[in-house]
Amino acid sequence: MAVHRDAQHPYCGESVGRRMWLRCDGIFLASELACQVDGLNVSPNQLMVDKKKVAAAKLSPKVQLRLQDAESFVYPADYYDLVWTMESSEHFADKQKYFHQVRRTLRPA
């Protein structure tokens, strides 16, 4: 998920911009870290549940969720400050391709 953040937060240690979070609803990043979030999920059913959670938390303006495969997501190079993968990478068929995609979209440190 992609996140924009203005203030410092103890989990980050510094101010950050865009974030990507895979297989999640994005509520934690959007609320606790004050971030704009892009989230991916390959399951239409899980995506629907996640979207309902985000709407109930009134975070829809901050969280964009998409039905998309993590191994082939299309975001520009050097776009994200952080990519957070949770409860999903063990299911990726081509982990090397996934990590290549992550590296391509991360901004240089």
mmCIF file of the C-alpha atoms, coordinates in Angstrom:
data_MODEL
# 
_entry.id   MODEL 
# 
loop_
_atom_site.group_PDB 
_atom_site.id 
_atom_site.type_symbol 
_atom_site.label_atom_id 
_atom_site.label_alt_id 
_atom_site.label_comp_id 
_atom_site.label_asym_id 
_atom_site.label_entity_id 
_atom_site.label_seq_id 
_atom_site.pdbx_PDB_ins_code 
_atom_site.Cartn_x 
_atom_site.Cartn_y 
_atom_site.Cartn_z 
_atom_site.occupancy 
_atom_site.B_iso_or_equiv 
_atom_site.pdbx_formal_charge 
_atom_site.auth_seq_id 
_atom_site.auth_comp_id 
_atom_site.auth_asym_id 
_atom_site.auth_atom_id 
_atom_site.pdbx_PDB_model_num 
ATOM 1   C CA . MET A 1 1   ? 0.000   0.000   0.000   1.00 0.00 ? 1   MET A CA 1 
ATOM 2   C CA . ALA A 1 2   ? 1.184   3.518   -0.610  1.00 0.00 ? 2   ALA A CA 1 
ATOM 3   C CA . VAL A 1 3   ? 1.173   5.980   2.238   1.00 0.00 ? 3   VAL A CA 1 
ATOM 4   C CA . HIS A 1 4   ? 1.752   9.711   2.707   1.00 0.00 ? 4   HIS A CA 1 
ATOM 5   C CA . ARG A 1 5   ? 2.834   10.729  6.165   1.00 0.00 ? 5   ARG A CA 1 
ATOM 6   C CA . ASP A 1 6   ? 3.433   14.162  7.628   1.00 0.00 ? 6   ASP A CA 1 
ATOM 7   C CA . ALA A 1 7   ? 4.374   13.505  11.246  1.00 0.00 ? 7   ALA A CA 1 
ATOM 8   C CA . GLN A 1 8   ? 6.927   11.280  12.916  1.00 0.00 ? 8   GLN A CA 1 
ATOM 9   C CA . HIS A 1 9   ? 5.801   8.018   14.447  1.00 0.00 ? 9   HIS A CA 1 
ATOM 10  C CA . PRO A 1 10  ? 7.698   5.636   16.759  1.00 0.00 ? 10  PRO A CA 1 
ATOM 11  C CA . TYR A 1 11  ? 7.195   2.692   14.382  1.00 0.00 ? 11  TYR A CA 1 
ATOM 12  C CA . CYS A 1 12  ? 8.957   4.521   11.585  1.00 0.00 ? 12  CYS A CA 1 
ATOM 13  C CA . GLY A 1 13  ? 11.573  6.597   13.352  1.00 0.00 ? 13  GLY A CA 1 
ATOM 14  C CA . GLU A 1 14  ? 11.248  9.242   10.689  1.00 0.00 ? 14  GLU A CA 1 
ATOM 15  C CA . SER A 1 15  ? 8.743   10.878  8.417   1.00 0.00 ? 15  SER A CA 1 
ATOM 16  C CA . VAL A 1 16  ? 7.787   8.783   5.384   1.00 0.00 ? 16  VAL A CA 1 
ATOM 17  C CA . GLY A 1 17  ? 5.773   9.236   2.219   1.00 0.00 ? 17  GLY A CA 1 
ATOM 18  C CA . ARG A 1 18  ? 4.113   6.536   0.134   1.00 0.00 ? 18  ARG A CA 1 
ATOM 19  C CA . ARG A 1 19  ? 3.621   2.974   1.358   1.00 0.00 ? 19  ARG A CA 1 
ATOM 20  C CA . MET A 1 20  ? 2.391   -0.265  -0.092  1.00 0.00 ? 20  MET A CA 1 
ATOM 21  C CA . TRP A 1 21  ? 0.869   -2.959  2.070   1.00 0.00 ? 21  TRP A CA 1 
ATOM 22  C CA . LEU A 1 22  ? 0.030   -6.334  0.595   1.00 0.00 ? 22  LEU A CA 1 
ATOM 23  C CA . ARG A 1 23  ? -2.827  -8.505  1.885   1.00 0.00 ? 23  ARG A CA 1 
ATOM 24  C CA . CYS A 1 24  ? -4.321  -6.227  4.426   1.00 0.00 ? 24  CYS A CA 1 
ATOM 25  C CA . ASP A 1 25  ? -7.000  -3.632  4.862   1.00 0.00 ? 25  ASP A CA 1 
ATOM 26  C CA . GLY A 1 26  ? -4.588  -0.745  5.434   1.00 0.00 ? 26  GLY A CA 1 
ATOM 27  C CA . ILE A 1 27  ? -6.334  0.499   8.564   1.00 0.00 ? 27  ILE A CA 1 
ATOM 28  C CA . PHE A 1 28  ? -3.220  0.324   10.748  1.00 0.00 ? 28  PHE A CA 1 
ATOM 29  C CA . LEU A 1 29  ? -1.010  2.291   8.374   1.00 0.00 ? 29  LEU A CA 1 
ATOM 30  C CA . ALA A 1 30  ? -3.658  4.850   7.522   1.00 0.00 ? 30  ALA A CA 1 
ATOM 31  C CA . SER A 1 31  ? -4.769  5.507   11.088  1.00 0.00 ? 31  SER A CA 1 
ATOM 32  C CA . GLU A 1 32  ? -1.749  4.843   13.292  1.00 0.00 ? 32  GLU A CA 1 
ATOM 33  C CA . LEU A 1 33  ? 0.906   6.150   10.900  1.00 0.00 ? 33  LEU A CA 1 
ATOM 34  C CA . ALA A 1 34  ? -1.247  8.815   9.211   1.00 0.00 ? 34  ALA A CA 1 
ATOM 35  C CA . CYS A 1 35  ? -0.374  7.421   5.780   1.00 0.00 ? 35  CYS A CA 1 
ATOM 36  C CA . GLN A 1 36  ? -1.960  7.221   2.348   1.00 0.00 ? 36  GLN A CA 1 
ATOM 37  C CA . VAL A 1 37  ? -2.034  3.521   1.517   1.00 0.00 ? 37  VAL A CA 1 
ATOM 38  C CA . ASP A 1 38  ? -2.271  1.386   -1.644  1.00 0.00 ? 38  ASP A CA 1 
ATOM 39  C CA . GLY A 1 39  ? -3.292  -2.177  -0.879  1.00 0.00 ? 39  GLY A CA 1 
ATOM 40  C CA . LEU A 1 40  ? -3.340  -5.264  -3.073  1.00 0.00 ? 40  LEU A CA 1 
ATOM 41  C CA . ASN A 1 41  ? -5.233  -8.495  -2.674  1.00 0.00 ? 41  ASN A CA 1 
ATOM 42  C CA . VAL A 1 42  ? -5.623  -11.388 -5.084  1.00 0.00 ? 42  VAL A CA 1 
ATOM 43  C CA . SER A 1 43  ? -8.875  -12.596 -3.489  1.00 0.00 ? 43  SER A CA 1 
ATOM 44  C CA . PRO A 1 44  ? -12.088 -10.797 -4.513  1.00 0.00 ? 44  PRO A CA 1 
ATOM 45  C CA . ASN A 1 45  ? -13.784 -11.979 -1.305  1.00 0.00 ? 45  ASN A CA 1 
ATOM 46  C CA . GLN A 1 46  ? -10.995 -10.749 0.968   1.00 0.00 ? 46  GLN A CA 1 
ATOM 47  C CA . LEU A 1 47  ? -10.855 -7.477  -0.951  1.00 0.00 ? 47  LEU A CA 1 
ATOM 48  C CA . MET A 1 48  ? -14.577 -6.911  -0.372  1.00 0.00 ? 48  MET A CA 1 
ATOM 49  C CA . VAL A 1 49  ? -14.164 -7.570  3.364   1.00 0.00 ? 49  VAL A CA 1 
ATOM 50  C CA . ASP A 1 50  ? -11.143 -5.250  3.521   1.00 0.00 ? 50  ASP A CA 1 
ATOM 51  C CA . LYS A 1 51  ? -13.004 -2.458  1.707   1.00 0.00 ? 51  LYS A CA 1 
ATOM 52  C CA . LYS A 1 52  ? -15.888 -2.726  4.185   1.00 0.00 ? 52  LYS A CA 1 
ATOM 53  C CA . LYS A 1 53  ? -13.439 -2.475  7.113   1.00 0.00 ? 53  LYS A CA 1 
ATOM 54  C CA . VAL A 1 54  ? -11.778 0.576   5.604   1.00 0.00 ? 54  VAL A CA 1 
ATOM 55  C CA . ALA A 1 55  ? -15.165 2.248   4.985   1.00 0.00 ? 55  ALA A CA 1 
ATOM 56  C CA . ALA A 1 56  ? -16.346 1.473   8.535   1.00 0.00 ? 56  ALA A CA 1 
ATOM 57  C CA . ALA A 1 57  ? -13.147 3.061   9.883   1.00 0.00 ? 57  ALA A CA 1 
ATOM 58  C CA . LYS A 1 58  ? -13.871 6.131   7.694   1.00 0.00 ? 58  LYS A CA 1 
ATOM 59  C CA . LEU A 1 59  ? -10.474 5.783   6.021   1.00 0.00 ? 59  LEU A CA 1 
ATOM 60  C CA . SER A 1 60  ? -11.612 5.377   2.410   1.00 0.00 ? 60  SER A CA 1 
ATOM 61  C CA . PRO A 1 61  ? -9.961  8.659   1.338   1.00 0.00 ? 61  PRO A CA 1 
ATOM 62  C CA . LYS A 1 62  ? -6.613  7.419   2.686   1.00 0.00 ? 62  LYS A CA 1 
ATOM 63  C CA . VAL A 1 63  ? -6.716  3.756   1.590   1.00 0.00 ? 63  VAL A CA 1 
ATOM 64  C CA . GLN A 1 64  ? -6.916  2.543   -2.013  1.00 0.00 ? 64  GLN A CA 1 
ATOM 65  C CA . LEU A 1 65  ? -7.451  -1.214  -2.346  1.00 0.00 ? 65  LEU A CA 1 
ATOM 66  C CA . ARG A 1 66  ? -7.038  -3.086  -5.619  1.00 0.00 ? 66  ARG A CA 1 
ATOM 67  C CA . LEU A 1 67  ? -7.597  -6.609  -6.876  1.00 0.00 ? 67  LEU A CA 1 
ATOM 68  C CA . GLN A 1 68  ? -4.135  -7.349  -8.195  1.00 0.00 ? 68  GLN A CA 1 
ATOM 69  C CA . ASP A 1 69  ? -1.419  -9.988  -8.036  1.00 0.00 ? 69  ASP A CA 1 
ATOM 70  C CA . ALA A 1 70  ? 1.567   -8.983  -5.906  1.00 0.00 ? 70  ALA A CA 1 
ATOM 71  C CA . GLU A 1 71  ? 4.006   -10.574 -8.325  1.00 0.00 ? 71  GLU A CA 1 
ATOM 72  C CA . SER A 1 72  ? 2.919   -8.370  -11.217 1.00 0.00 ? 72  SER A CA 1 
ATOM 73  C CA . PHE A 1 73  ? 1.662   -5.116  -9.703  1.00 0.00 ? 73  PHE A CA 1 
ATOM 74  C CA . VAL A 1 74  ? 2.214   -2.057  -11.860 1.00 0.00 ? 74  VAL A CA 1 
ATOM 75  C CA . TYR A 1 75  ? 3.473   1.005   -10.035 1.00 0.00 ? 75  TYR A CA 1 
ATOM 76  C CA . PRO A 1 76  ? 6.182   3.394   -11.187 1.00 0.00 ? 76  PRO A CA 1 
ATOM 77  C CA . ALA A 1 77  ? 9.827   2.907   -10.269 1.00 0.00 ? 77  ALA A CA 1 
ATOM 78  C CA . ASP A 1 78  ? 11.020  4.721   -7.121  1.00 0.00 ? 78  ASP A CA 1 
ATOM 79  C CA . TYR A 1 79  ? 7.410   5.309   -6.026  1.00 0.00 ? 79  TYR A CA 1 
ATOM 80  C CA . TYR A 1 80  ? 7.190   3.921   -2.479  1.00 0.00 ? 80  TYR A CA 1 
ATOM 81  C CA . ASP A 1 81  ? 9.030   4.633   0.740   1.00 0.00 ? 81  ASP A CA 1 
ATOM 82  C CA . LEU A 1 82  ? 7.961   1.356   2.301   1.00 0.00 ? 82  LEU A CA 1 
ATOM 83  C CA . VAL A 1 83  ? 6.437   -1.909  1.147   1.00 0.00 ? 83  VAL A CA 1 
ATOM 84  C CA . TRP A 1 84  ? 4.923   -3.995  3.913   1.00 0.00 ? 84  TRP A CA 1 
ATOM 85  C CA . THR A 1 85  ? 4.008   -7.598  3.158   1.00 0.00 ? 85  THR A CA 1 
ATOM 86  C CA . MET A 1 86  ? 1.918   -9.430  5.726   1.00 0.00 ? 86  MET A CA 1 
ATOM 87  C CA . GLU A 1 87  ? 0.444   -12.930 5.734   1.00 0.00 ? 87  GLU A CA 1 
ATOM 88  C CA . SER A 1 88  ? 0.916   -13.386 2.000   1.00 0.00 ? 88  SER A CA 1 
ATOM 89  C CA . SER A 1 89  ? 4.455   -13.943 0.744   1.00 0.00 ? 89  SER A CA 1 
ATOM 90  C CA . GLU A 1 90  ? 4.407   -17.627 1.662   1.00 0.00 ? 90  GLU A CA 1 
ATOM 91  C CA . HIS A 1 91  ? 1.759   -18.038 -1.057  1.00 0.00 ? 91  HIS A CA 1 
ATOM 92  C CA . PHE A 1 92  ? 3.660   -16.278 -3.873  1.00 0.00 ? 92  PHE A CA 1 
ATOM 93  C CA . ALA A 1 93  ? 4.582   -18.644 -6.699  1.00 0.00 ? 93  ALA A CA 1 
ATOM 94  C CA . ASP A 1 94  ? 7.554   -16.537 -7.829  1.00 0.00 ? 94  ASP A CA 1 
ATOM 95  C CA . LYS A 1 95  ? 9.080   -14.839 -4.793  1.00 0.00 ? 95  LYS A CA 1 
ATOM 96  C CA . GLN A 1 96  ? 12.084  -13.616 -6.788  1.00 0.00 ? 96  GLN A CA 1 
ATOM 97  C CA . LYS A 1 97  ? 9.791   -11.782 -9.208  1.00 0.00 ? 97  LYS A CA 1 
ATOM 98  C CA . TYR A 1 98  ? 7.876   -10.271 -6.286  1.00 0.00 ? 98  TYR A CA 1 
ATOM 99  C CA . PHE A 1 99  ? 11.015  -8.983  -4.567  1.00 0.00 ? 99  PHE A CA 1 
ATOM 100 C CA . HIS A 1 100 ? 12.282  -7.607  -7.868  1.00 0.00 ? 100 HIS A CA 1 
ATOM 101 C CA . GLN A 1 101 ? 9.007   -5.677  -8.203  1.00 0.00 ? 101 GLN A CA 1 
ATOM 102 C CA . VAL A 1 102 ? 9.325   -4.390  -4.642  1.00 0.00 ? 102 VAL A CA 1 
ATOM 103 C CA . ARG A 1 103 ? 12.901  -3.206  -5.207  1.00 0.00 ? 103 ARG A CA 1 
ATOM 104 C CA . ARG A 1 104 ? 11.924  -1.504  -8.461  1.00 0.00 ? 104 ARG A CA 1 
ATOM 105 C CA . THR A 1 105 ? 9.160   0.504   -6.783  1.00 0.00 ? 105 THR A CA 1 
ATOM 106 C CA . LEU A 1 106 ? 11.093  1.487   -3.640  1.00 0.00 ? 106 LEU A CA 1 
ATOM 107 C CA . ARG A 1 107 ? 12.735  4.894   -3.523  1.00 0.00 ? 107 ARG A CA 1 
ATOM 108 C CA . PRO A 1 108 ? 16.475  4.922   -2.849  1.00 0.00 ? 108 PRO A CA 1 
ATOM 109 C CA . ALA A 1 109 ? 17.342  5.297   0.838   1.00 0.00 ? 109 ALA A CA 1 
# 
